[in-house]
């Protein structure tokens, strides 16, 4: 199969309304204020996962791949973190991804799903970020379960686990010269390259995997 229609859902890195887990800021200059699909198609702010996925499906005439880049962040060890912090991290770092996948799967005949998490939880410890790490670890481990459920549907599910991601993207730049192995953060091109590979037929035998894309930074902080 040659994938042709992809949907990418992203949101800013803070917890929002738990009843609308994909809700975004819609103000001028807000990061993550659009859901982007192949061919420049976008959906509006404030939509639920089901609304966004169905709108993309109609605009693209199908859905062969899904990328979820959804998340939030809160500091705090077990003594400082609040009940709201814990539930908000679960909502935005786990539930939002699952609701998006739930909405997309019935519309996919075959294809690839890629969820973006982090090295914190599945590969590295991060003291005083207990709610964040717990939610990221949960998302990482659910990849195998989803992949096993969707085997007979011909839909692959994998997770990409980066370290820090820089917000300095510039088209056409020499991004490889901006980082070295072991750096705590990487240019977004490094992560995007792996995601594109996972969406393609070149990775068709990779399924249910958690792939660290951190240049080895996790090896410094385990």
Secondary structure, 3 states (H helix, E strand, C coil): CCCCCEEEEECCCCCCCCCCCCCCCCCCCCCCCCEEEHHHEEECCCCCHHHHHHHHHHHHCCCCEEEEECCCCCCECCCCCCHHHHHHHHHHHHHHHHHHHHHHHCCCCCEEEEEECCHHHHCECCCCEHHHHHHHHHHHHHHHHHHHHCHHHCEEEEEEEECEECCCCCCCCCHHHHCCCCCCEECHHHHHHHHHHHHCHHHCCCCCCEEEECCCCHHHHC
